[in-house]
């Protein structure tokens, strides 16, 4: 329960940071049968699928994103784009937000490519 609260708090903080930097949040906690995406945001011609990881330090947060999890996020992103065909012509990016300590957010843009 505690980890779930921390994760929700981290996602909320990330969403605010994205808004402050000109992004529009398209979805939060987008769930599909093949996976879940924490945040989906759009800025200009780019749609970002963002995984948020909250840990004691940023290195532990970065290590928490496994190749298996990346594949699930990619499959969920494909499903999102199928259901939102207007976004299929946009640039697609997979980002990660590492949340550590009480209020340290670090966004890794284009963290991986499918």
TINU-18415 format. One line per field, with one value per atom (N, C-alpha, C): residue number from 1; residue in one letter; atom name; x, y, z. Coordinates in pm, 1 decimal. Example, Ala and Ser with C-alpha at 12.3 -4.5 7.8 and 13.67 -1.06 7.14 Angstrom:
2
k	c(1, 1, 1, 2, 2, 2)
r	c(a, a, a, s, s, s)
a	c(N, CA, C, N, CA, C)
px	c(1319.0, 1230.0, 1320.0, 1285.0, 1367.0, 1290.0)
py	c(-569.0, -450.0, -330.0, -225.0, -106.0, 3.0)
pz	c(780.0, 780.0, 780.0, 708.0, 714.0, 787.0)
//
This chain:
114
k	c(1, 1, 1, 2, 2, 2, 3, 3, 3, 4, 4, 4, 5, 5, 5, 6, 6, 6, 7, 7, 7, 8, 8, 8, 9, 9, 9, 10, 10, 10, 11, 11, 11, 12, 12, 12, 13, 13, 13, 14, 14, 14, 15, 15, 15, 16, 16, 16, 17, 17, 17, 18, 18, 18, 19, 19, 19, 20, 20, 20, 21, 21, 21, 22, 22, 22, 23, 23, 23, 24, 24, 24, 25, 25, 25, 26, 26, 26, 27, 27, 27, 28, 28, 28, 29, 29, 29, 30, 30, 30, 31, 31, 31, 32, 32, 32, 33, 33, 33, 34, 34, 34, 35, 35, 35, 36, 36, 36, 37, 37, 37, 38, 38, 38, 39, 39, 39, 40, 40, 40, 41, 41, 41, 42, 42, 42, 43, 43, 43, 44, 44, 44, 45, 45, 45, 46, 46, 46, 47, 47, 47, 48, 48, 48, 49, 49, 49, 50, 50, 50, 51, 51, 51, 52, 52, 52, 53, 53, 53, 54, 54, 54, 55, 55, 55, 56, 56, 56, 57, 57, 57, 58, 58, 58, 59, 59, 59, 60, 60, 60, 61, 61, 61, 62, 62, 62, 63, 63, 63, 64, 64, 64, 65, 65, 65, 66, 66, 66, 67, 67, 67, 68, 68, 68, 69, 69, 69, 70, 70, 70, 71, 71, 71, 72, 72, 72, 73, 73, 73, 74, 74, 74, 75, 75, 75, 76, 76, 76, 77, 77, 77, 78, 78, 78, 79, 79, 79, 80, 80, 80, 81, 81, 81, 82, 82, 82, 83, 83, 83, 84, 84, 84, 85, 85, 85, 86, 86, 86, 87, 87, 87, 88, 88, 88, 89, 89, 89, 90, 90, 90, 91, 91, 91, 92, 92, 92, 93, 93, 93, 94, 94, 94, 95, 95, 95, 96, 96, 96, 97, 97, 97, 98, 98, 98, 99, 99, 99, 100, 100, 100, 101, 101, 101, 102, 102, 102, 103, 103, 103, 104, 104, 104, 105, 105, 105, 106, 106, 106, 107, 107, 107, 108, 108, 108, 109, 109, 109, 110, 110, 110, 111, 111, 111, 112, 112, 112, 113, 113, 113, 114, 114, 114)
r	c(x, x, x, x, x, x, x, x, x, x, x, x, x, x, x, x, x, x, x, x, x, x, x, x, x, x, x, x, x, x, x, x, x, x, x, x, x, x, x, x, x, x, x, x, x, x, x, x, x, x, x, x, x, x, x, x, x, x, x, x, x, x, x, x, x, x, x, x, x, x, x, x, x, x, x, x, x, x, x, x, x, x, x, x, x, x, x, x, x, x, x, x, x, x, x, x, x, x, x, x, x, x, x, x, x, x, x, x, x, x, x, x, x, x, x, x, x, x, x, x, x, x, x, x, x, x, x, x, x, x, x, x, x, x, x, x, x, x, x, x, x, x, x, x, x, x, x, x, x, x, x, x, x, x, x, x, x, x, x, x, x, x, x, x, x, x, x, x, x, x, x, x, x, x, x, x, x, x, x, x, x, x, x, x, x, x, x, x, x, x, x, x, x, x, x, x, x, x, x, x, x, x, x, x, x, x, x, x, x, x, x, x, x, x, x, x, x, x, x, x, x, x, x, x, x, x, x, x, x, x, x, x, x, x, x, x, x, x, x, x, x, x, x, x, x, x, x, x, x, x, x, x, x, x, x, x, x, x, x, x, x, x, x, x, x, x, x, x, x, x, x, x, x, x, x, x, x, x, x, x, x, x, x, x, x, x, x, x, x, x, x, x, x, x, x, x, x, x, x, x, x, x, x, x, x, x, x, x, x, x, x, x, x, x, x, x, x, x, x, x, x, x, x, x, x, x, x, x, x, x, x, x, x, x, x, x, x, x, x, x, x, x)
a	c(N, CA, C, N, CA, C, N, CA, C, N, CA, C, N, CA, C, N, CA, C, N, CA, C, N, CA, C, N, CA, C, N, CA, C, N, CA, C, N, CA, C, N, CA, C, N, CA, C, N, CA, C, N, CA, C, N, CA, C, N, CA, C, N, CA, C, N, CA, C, N, CA, C, N, CA, C, N, CA, C, N, CA, C, N, CA, C, N, CA, C, N, CA, C, N, CA, C, N, CA, C, N, CA, C, N, CA, C, N, CA, C, N, CA, C, N, CA, C, N, CA, C, N, CA, C, N, CA, C, N, CA, C, N, CA, C, N, CA, C, N, CA, C, N, CA, C, N, CA, C, N, CA, C, N, CA, C, N, CA, C, N, CA, C, N, CA, C, N, CA, C, N, CA, C, N, CA, C, N, CA, C, N, CA, C, N, CA, C, N, CA, C, N, CA, C, N, CA, C, N, CA, C, N, CA, C, N, CA, C, N, CA, C, N, CA, C, N, CA, C, N, CA, C, N, CA, C, N, CA, C, N, CA, C, N, CA, C, N, CA, C, N, CA, C, N, CA, C, N, CA, C, N, CA, C, N, CA, C, N, CA, C, N, CA, C, N, CA, C, N, CA, C, N, CA, C, N, CA, C, N, CA, C, N, CA, C, N, CA, C, N, CA, C, N, CA, C, N, CA, C, N, CA, C, N, CA, C, N, CA, C, N, CA, C, N, CA, C, N, CA, C, N, CA, C, N, CA, C, N, CA, C, N, CA, C, N, CA, C, N, CA, C, N, CA, C, N, CA, C, N, CA, C, N, CA, C, N, CA, C, N, CA, C, N, CA, C, N, CA, C, N, CA, C, N, CA, C, N, CA, C, N, CA, C, N, CA, C, N, CA, C, N, CA, C, N, CA, C)
px	c(82.6, 0.0, 87.3, 193.6, 283.5, 353.2, 399.1, 465.3, 366.9, 241.3, 139.2, 114.5, 109.0, 90.4, 208.7, 328.9, 448.6, 449.8, 409.1, 403.5, 301.8, 185.2, 82.4, 131.7, 197.2, 252.4, 356.4, 443.1, 547.5, 486.6, 382.1, 315.2, 250.9, 191.3, 129.0, 233.8, 346.5, 454.0, 509.7, 524.7, 574.4, 476.2, 348.1, 246.6, 253.4, 271.4, 283.1, 407.1, 518.7, 641.9, 622.9, 559.5, 534.8, 446.3, 341.4, 253.3, 330.6, 416.4, 494.6, 592.5, 628.1, 721.0, 648.4, 518.2, 444.3, 379.8, 377.6, 314.4, 165.8, 89.5, -50.9, -62.6, -117.7, -133.9, -253.6, -228.9, -334.5, -398.5, -318.2, -370.4, -280.0, -342.1, -268.9, -310.6, -214.3, -240.7, -324.3, -277.1, -346.1, -323.9, -432.0, -422.5, -476.7, -403.9, -446.5, -423.5, -474.7, -447.1, -298.6, -220.8, -79.3, 15.9, -32.3, 55.9, -8.3, 64.8, 16.5, 121.0, 72.3, 160.8, 124.5, 224.1, 197.2, 140.4, 208.5, 164.8, 184.9, 91.1, 105.6, 88.0, 187.2, 184.6, 218.6, 172.1, 197.4, 250.3, 351.9, 407.2, 448.2, 385.8, 414.0, 373.8, 466.6, 439.8, 492.7, 519.2, 575.8, 481.3, 457.7, 381.2, 481.0, 479.2, 571.3, 495.7, 547.7, 496.5, 595.7, 548.9, 638.8, 617.8, 725.4, 727.0, 785.4, 717.1, 761.9, 809.7, 930.7, 986.9, 1031.6, 976.7, 1013.0, 1090.0, 1209.8, 1295.3, 1375.5, 1452.1, 1531.9, 1635.5, 1693.3, 1788.0, 1763.0, 1813.6, 1782.6, 1844.2, 1956.8, 2016.4, 1926.9, 1874.2, 1782.2, 1656.5, 1609.8, 1491.1, 1519.8, 1635.8, 1672.1, 1685.6, 1740.1, 1758.9, 1627.9, 1521.9, 1392.6, 1318.3, 1367.6, 1301.8, 1369.6, 1301.5, 1358.4, 1322.7, 1397.4, 1362.5, 1219.9, 1177.3, 1042.3, 938.9, 963.9, 872.3, 869.5, 983.8, 989.3, 902.9, 911.3, 830.9, 681.5, 642.0, 501.0, 454.9, 537.0, 502.2, 490.1, 581.9, 577.6, 450.1, 410.3, 287.3, 165.4, 164.9, 54.0, 50.2, 166.9, 173.4, 116.7, 147.2, 92.3, -60.2, -114.3, -259.9, -319.2, -251.6, -300.2, -307.4, -204.3, -201.4, -307.5, -337.4, -443.6, -577.2, -599.2, -724.8, -727.2, -613.2, -602.8, -528.5, -591.8, -524.1, -471.1, -528.6, -479.5, -336.7, -294.2, -158.8, -55.4, -98.1, -6.0, 97.1, 70.0, 165.9, 264.9, 245.6, 334.2, 463.1, 564.4, 686.5, 654.2, 710.5, 685.0, 814.3, 799.9, 917.8, 882.3, 977.7, 961.7, 1053.9, 993.1, 1067.0, 1053.5, 1143.7, 1139.5, 1156.7, 1076.8, 1097.0, 1143.1, 1262.0, 1318.5, 1289.2, 1221.8, 1186.6, 1259.8, 1340.1, 1416.7, 1409.3, 1436.6, 1430.1, 1290.1, 1280.7, 1148.7, 1095.2, 1183.6, 1132.5, 1236.6, 1301.5, 1397.5, 1340.5, 1314.0, 1261.0, 1362.9, 1388.7, 1481.6, 1417.2, 1389.0, 1326.9, 1435.0, 1434.8, 1525.4, 1445.4, 1466.8, 1391.7, 1451.2, 1363.7, 1405.3, 1493.1, 1445.3, 1522.3, 1553.6, 1464.7, 1490.8, 1410.5, 1452.1, 1381.9, 1341.6, 1219.5, 1174.7, 1255.8)
py	c(-119.3, 0.0, 126.0, 122.3, 236.8, 263.4, 155.4, 169.0, 220.4, 176.5, 222.0, 372.2, 419.4, 563.0, 643.7, 593.4, 662.3, 667.6, 556.8, 553.0, 651.8, 659.4, 754.3, 897.7, 925.1, 1058.1, 1092.1, 996.8, 1019.6, 1046.8, 974.4, 997.5, 1135.7, 1176.8, 1309.6, 1418.6, 1405.3, 1504.4, 1509.0, 1392.7, 1386.0, 1453.8, 1428.1, 1491.0, 1643.5, 1694.6, 1840.7, 1894.7, 1824.2, 1868.7, 1871.1, 1769.5, 1765.4, 1881.5, 1908.1, 2021.4, 2153.4, 2169.7, 2293.4, 2311.3, 2200.8, 2208.5, 2200.4, 2227.0, 2238.5, 2113.0, 2007.2, 1882.4, 1882.2, 1810.0, 1786.5, 1639.3, 1612.0, 1474.4, 1414.0, 1306.6, 1239.2, 1127.0, 1061.5, 950.8, 926.2, 877.4, 833.4, 690.8, 607.9, 467.6, 399.1, 408.6, 348.2, 197.2, 123.2, -21.7, -93.5, -195.3, -282.7, -426.4, -523.6, -663.8, -700.0, -622.4, -656.9, -573.6, -471.0, -389.5, -258.0, -181.9, -53.8, 53.6, 174.8, 289.8, 392.0, 439.0, 533.9, 665.6, 725.5, 853.6, 854.7, 916.6, 941.3, 1091.0, 1154.5, 1299.8, 1339.5, 1457.3, 1507.4, 1649.3, 1675.2, 1810.3, 1827.6, 1922.9, 1941.8, 1819.1, 1766.9, 1649.3, 1520.5, 1523.6, 1406.7, 1354.5, 1223.8, 1155.6, 1076.3, 1098.8, 1029.9, 930.9, 810.8, 708.8, 704.1, 737.2, 761.8, 660.0, 595.9, 506.2, 583.9, 581.5, 652.6, 549.2, 569.4, 479.9, 560.8, 528.5, 596.0, 497.7, 536.1, 453.7, 546.3, 486.9, 565.7, 651.4, 597.7, 677.4, 652.0, 742.0, 735.1, 612.1, 564.0, 444.4, 322.8, 309.6, 198.5, 210.2, 332.4, 353.4, 312.4, 350.2, 316.3, 165.2, 98.5, -46.2, -122.6, -55.8, -122.1, -140.9, -81.9, -94.8, -207.4, -319.9, -439.0, -445.1, -522.5, -541.8, -596.4, -684.9, -739.7, -628.0, -539.3, -427.9, -333.4, -310.8, -226.4, -285.1, -414.8, -480.1, -465.4, -480.2, -463.1, -320.4, -222.5, -82.0, -57.5, -112.7, -96.6, -156.5, -275.0, -337.4, -254.3, -200.7, -115.3, 12.8, 66.5, 186.8, 159.0, 42.6, 4.5, 0.1, -55.2, -61.1, 79.1, 165.9, 303.5, 371.3, 353.6, 416.6, 358.2, 230.6, 170.2, 237.2, 265.5, 327.2, 478.7, 537.8, 682.4, 705.0, 673.4, 678.2, 815.8, 922.5, 1057.0, 1078.1, 999.8, 1014.7, 927.3, 841.1, 747.8, 815.8, 937.6, 1009.6, 1091.2, 1094.2, 1170.1, 1092.7, 1164.8, 1100.2, 1032.9, 915.1, 836.9, 827.6, 842.5, 837.4, 764.3, 690.7, 623.3, 692.1, 753.3, 826.6, 755.7, 790.4, 739.2, 857.6, 860.2, 961.1, 889.0, 923.1, 865.2, 960.5, 910.2, 992.0, 934.1, 1017.9, 971.0, 1074.4, 1027.5, 1118.6, 1172.9, 1291.1, 1347.0, 1425.1, 1477.4, 1554.6, 1571.9, 1464.4, 1470.2, 1396.5, 1470.8, 1412.2, 1430.8, 1322.8, 1328.3, 1255.3, 1330.0, 1268.7, 1230.4, 1103.5, 1052.8, 1044.8, 1138.7, 1143.7, 1042.2, 977.8, 876.7, 770.6, 719.2, 625.5, 495.6, 454.1, 335.5, 343.1, 261.6, 252.5, 108.3, 90.8, -47.5, -113.6)
pz	c(0.0, 0.0, 0.0, 78.3, 86.9, -46.6, -111.9, -242.2, -346.3, -337.4, -431.7, -415.5, -292.1, -266.5, -319.2, -295.6, -343.5, -496.8, -559.5, -705.0, -760.4, -697.4, -741.3, -723.3, -611.3, -585.9, -693.0, -725.2, -825.5, -962.7, -998.2, -1126.3, -1131.0, -1020.7, -1014.8, -1030.4, -962.8, -974.0, -1116.2, -1176.6, -1314.1, -1409.7, -1390.4, -1476.2, -1464.5, -1344.3, -1326.4, -1395.7, -1381.6, -1448.1, -1599.6, -1652.9, -1797.0, -1840.3, -1765.0, -1797.8, -1796.6, -1696.9, -1685.5, -1800.9, -1865.8, -1979.4, -2113.2, -2112.2, -2236.9, -2291.0, -2213.0, -2257.6, -2221.1, -2300.8, -2268.6, -2231.1, -2115.6, -2070.3, -2142.8, -2217.0, -2291.5, -2210.2, -2124.4, -2044.3, -1924.5, -1817.3, -1698.2, -1668.9, -1633.5, -1599.8, -1707.2, -1830.2, -1944.0, -1938.3, -1916.6, -1900.5, -2023.7, -2064.8, -2173.8, -2128.1, -2201.3, -2165.3, -2175.1, -2251.6, -2270.4, -2185.9, -2118.8, -2036.8, -1997.1, -1919.2, -1868.1, -1894.1, -1919.2, -1937.7, -1831.3, -1757.5, -1649.3, -1701.6, -1798.8, -1853.8, -2005.0, -2073.8, -2216.2, -2234.4, -2296.9, -2311.3, -2454.1, -2492.0, -2626.8, -2617.2, -2695.8, -2708.1, -2853.7, -2919.7, -3061.7, -3139.6, -3218.0, -3301.1, -3237.8, -3107.0, -3039.5, -2932.8, -2937.5, -2833.2, -2750.7, -2619.9, -2529.2, -2442.2, -2434.9, -2344.2, -2228.7, -2108.8, -1996.6, -1885.7, -1846.1, -1731.2, -1613.7, -1500.8, -1380.6, -1279.9, -1228.6, -1127.9, -1007.2, -892.2, -767.4, -679.8, -644.5, -559.0, -467.1, -378.7, -284.9, -356.8, -464.7, -543.7, -691.7, -775.1, -917.6, -985.0, -936.3, -996.8, -973.3, -852.4, -823.7, -908.7, -931.1, -1015.1, -1159.3, -1210.5, -1347.9, -1365.8, -1266.4, -1274.9, -1265.0, -1220.0, -1203.0, -1335.2, -1442.3, -1572.2, -1649.9, -1655.4, -1717.7, -1866.5, -1943.7, -2085.3, -2103.0, -2015.7, -2022.5, -2003.4, -1909.6, -1885.3, -2005.5, -2066.3, -2186.4, -2297.7, -2317.2, -2421.1, -2392.6, -2265.0, -2229.5, -2257.4, -2225.1, -2250.1, -2400.6, -2476.8, -2622.5, -2681.5, -2635.4, -2684.9, -2645.9, -2524.4, -2480.5, -2563.3, -2597.2, -2680.5, -2819.4, -2874.2, -3004.4, -2999.2, -2891.3, -2876.1, -2864.2, -2790.2, -2775.3, -2912.3, -2991.3, -3123.6, -3217.9, -3203.6, -3284.3, -3251.1, -3123.0, -3079.7, -3100.2, -3131.9, -3156.4, -3288.5, -3400.1, -3530.3, -3568.3, -3516.7, -3549.2, -3499.2, -3401.1, -3344.6, -3415.0, -3505.8, -3569.8, -3658.8, -3701.5, -3785.6, -3701.6, -3571.1, -3482.4, -3455.1, -3411.0, -3364.2, -3231.0, -3209.5, -3089.0, -3008.8, -2878.8, -2792.1, -2663.0, -2610.0, -2481.1, -2380.7, -2279.7, -2177.5, -2043.3, -1953.5, -1817.0, -1724.0, -1617.9, -1514.3, -1388.6, -1344.5, -1222.8, -1108.2, -1006.0, -890.9, -770.8, -708.1, -592.5, -481.6, -361.0, -247.4, -230.2, -173.6, -149.5, -268.7, -353.5, -467.2, -576.4, -616.7, -726.5, -844.9, -950.4, -1072.6, -1184.1, -1254.7, -1366.4, -1483.6, -1589.4, -1706.2, -1806.9, -1843.2, -1945.9, -2075.4, -2162.2, -2287.9, -2386.3, -2458.7, -2556.2, -2488.3, -2376.3, -2294.5, -2365.5, -2456.0, -2536.9, -2664.6, -2759.1, -2888.0, -2910.4, -2964.4, -2989.9, -3100.4)
//
